[in-house]
Amino acid sequence: MDYILNALPRQIANEIIQVFSTYSSLINTLQEIRIRVSKPIILKQRNSDIVLQHIVTNEELLHILERFCENSIYAYKNQICEGFLTIKGGHRIGITGSCVIENGKIINIKYVSSLNIRIAREVKGCGNAIINEIIDIDNQTILNTLLVSPPGKGKTTMLRDLVRQISNGINEIKFKGKIVGLIDERGELAACYRGIPQNDVGIRTDVIENVSKEKGVEILLRSMAPEIIACDEIGTHEDVQAIEKMLISGVKGLFTMHGNNLEDIKKNTEINKLIEENQIEKIIVL
């Protein structure tokens, strides 16, 4: 959190620090800091917001972005064009503004108008409640598993902890650590900063980030010989094609998707295909 506060203009940082002193639990429950030009800053928790008095100027927002880009926005241009960048500590900065399009692709975001600082939090051990449900101890592997929950309810955090435990091994149940290929398409799982994971994803985990699941599976199968591949938020035809290729290669999978219940899953014809073909062995709704 200190890294974020140091990047903010002093007036804004001091106001946030003052709020922390008033609401002592906020520093542990804060999920996002929403910064929008000509609007007040909002500190977002799971079920409530705290609206600050400070109205953000365009100059302040650009100053914040430059600090997060280590005073070289150009060096982070590719990430910015994807709508986010990952900073030290694993925190993720969402970015919106006026997009410049060329040949159907975003080549720049100018007139940046909003930043969403998403606070990275690891919850080690959160996977303990379900780890035994997904492990095939007799064969020393896992079941092909799909974690399902609505947005913001912890499936990514759960996936990260499961990857960590599977990669490290679990002495209590005599489960040996596995080579895990982690496709971190949006930089949320490992939260790499300059290529180094800021989150603990295990000692046998190889991370590939900022690529599609299809391309990530191809690279991992070709170069890293994974025993398990994990990725977040599947759902498209291309995702399912990548998963099918992976499973045919004898690699086990651990995935997440958005949904409230089994009915939501079945409404996605692509995912339902995997279920009907018994390629997904375990579904866990969080």
N, C-alpha and C positions, 0 to 999 in steps of 0.2 A: 504493500500500500504506500510505503514511503516513496517508491519510485514514481508512482502516479502523482502524488502530491507535489513532489519536486518539479514535475513537468508542468504543473499548472501555474498560472499567474498568482503571485503572492496573495492578492486580495481574495481570489477564489479559494485557494488552499486554506487560508486562515478561516474563512467562513465554514468550510467543511470540517476543519479541525474543531471549531467551536461546536458544531452539531454533534461531533463524536463525543465531546466532553459532556454534552447535555444528555445524549442518548448513548450510554456506555456500551450497550449491546450492538449498536449499529455497525461497528467496525467488523463484527463477526457475521452479520446477516446481510450486509450491503451486497446487492447483486450487480447493479449498474449505476453509472453516473451518466445522465443524459445531458448533452450540451448542444444547444441550438441557438443560432444567431438571432438576436433581438428577443430572446425568451429567457425565462429564469432556468437555472440549473435544477434538475430533479434527481434526487437520490432515491433509487428504486430498491425496495425490498420485495419479498415474494408476494405479500398481500397488502402493501401500503407504500405510499410515496411521501417523501419530504421535499417540499418546494422551497428552494433558497430564494433570498431576496435579490441576489445579484443578477442583472440582465447582461447577457453575453454580447459583446461586440464582435464584428467580423474580424477585427484585428486580433482580438483575444483568441478566437477559435483557430485562426491560422497560426498564431504563435504556439498554441497547444499542439497542433498537428506537426509543426516543424520540430518541436521538442521531442515528440514521440518518434519522429523520423531521424532523430539525432542530427538535426539541422541539414538534412539532405533529402528533401522530399523526392527528388529524382531517383535516388537509390532505391526507394520503396515504391516506385511508380507501378510496377507490375502487381504488387499486392494491393495498392490503392485502387487499381482498375478492377480488381475482384471485389472491391467494396469493404475491405477490412485489412488490418495489419496486426501482427502479433508482436508484442513488446516483451521486454525482459520481465520475468516473473510469470509468463504465460498469459498475461492479460490480453484481451483482444479488443481492438478499436474498430467499431463499425463506422463506415463513412458514407454519407450521401451528399448529393449536390447535383450540379448540372453536368450530365455525361456527354462526352464527345465520342461520337460513333464513326467508325470507318470500316467499310466492308463487313458491316453487321457485328463488329466487335467494339467494346469500349476501349478506347486508347488513352483516355484521360478523364479525370473528374475535376472540373474547374468550378469555381464559385461554391466551394464546400460549405454546406449550410448546417450539417448536423454531425455530431460525433456521439457514439455510444460506447462508453468504456465498460466492458463486461469484466467483472472481477473474477479472476481465476481462483477456484477453490478445489483442492483435492480433499476427498473424504476417504481416507484409507480405511479399509475394513468394511465399507458400505456393501461390498459384494458378498460378505460372509453369509447373509441371509439366504442367498440363492446358489452359492458356489457348488454345493453338493448336488444341486438339481441338474447341473449342466455337465458334470464330470462323469466320464465313463471310466471308473477306476480299474475295472478288469482289463481294459484294453489300453490303459494309460493315455487317454485322449479326452476330448470333449464331445458332447453331442452338438450337432449343428443347431445353433440356438438363435432365436429371434426375441429381442427385448422390445416391448411395446409400451409406450406411454404418451400422453399429450405433451406438447412443448412445455419446457420449463419444469418438468416433474422429476428430473434426475436420471434419465436413461443414459446420457452421455457420461455423467459422473460414475454411474454404475459400470458402464462398459469399460471405462478407464481402469477402475479398480480390479475388475475381473481379468483384464489383460495383464495387469501387474502381477496378480497372484498366479495366473497360469504360466506366465513367463518365468517367474522366480521359482515356482514349485511350492508345494504345500506339505511341509514335513508332517503335520498332524495326521494327514490321511495318506501319507506315503505316495504323494503324487509328484512325479518328476517334472521339472521345468521344461517347457516346450518352446521351440523357436516360433515366435509370433511375428507375422508381417502385419503392420498396422498402417492402413490407408487413412491418412489424416487429411481428408479433402479440403477442409476449411481451417485447419490449424487449431482445432478445439481440443483434441484429445491429448496429444503430446505437447502441443503449444511450443513448437520449436522456435528458438531465437538464435539466429545465425547458425542454424542447423543443429543446435543442441536442445533436446527436449527439456522443457522447464518443469514438466510434470513427470512423476515417476511411473513409467510404463513397463518396468521390469528389465532384468539384465539380459534377457535373450530376445528382446524385441527390436526389430528393424523397422524404422519409420520412414514412410514415403509420404510427402505432403504436397498440397497444391496441385494434385492431379485427379482426374476422374477415377472412379472405382475400376472402370474397364481398363484404363491404362495402368493403374496401380497394380491390379492383379497380374497383368501381363509382365510387368517388370519384376515383381516379386517372384513369380513362378520361374522366370527365366534366370534370375540372378541370385536369389537368396535362399532357395530351398526351404520355404516355411512349412511347418507342420500345421499351423493354424493361421488363418487370415481374419482380421477383425476390421470392421468399418461401421460408420455411423450413418443413419438415416437413408436406408435403401428404399426403393419404390419404383424406379423407372424401368423401362424395357432394357435399357443399356446396363443398368445395375444387375438385373436378373441374368442377362447374358454373361456378365463377368462372373457372377456367382456359380452359374452352371459350369463354366469353364474351369473354375477353381475346384469344384466338387468332383468333376470328372478326373481331375489330376490327383485325387486322393487327399486333398487338403481339407481340413475341417474349417467351419466358419462360425463366427460370432458377430451378429448384426443387431442394429436397432432400426425402428421405424416409428413414425407418428401414428397414434391411434388411441382410442379410449377402451376398446374391447375387441373381442374376436370378430365381431360383425364388421368393424372398421377394416380389419385385416382382409377379410374375404371380399370386401368391396374393391380392393386393389387386385385387378385380374392378374397382374404380373406376379405379385407375391403369392396369390392364391394358387397359381400354377405350381410354384415350388412346394406348397403345402400338400396339394393333391398328389404330387409325384413323390411324396414322403422324403423330400430332400431337406426339409426343415423338420428336425426331430423333436425340438422342444420350443414351445412358445411361452414366454413369461410376460404377463401384463403387470406393470408396476402401478 
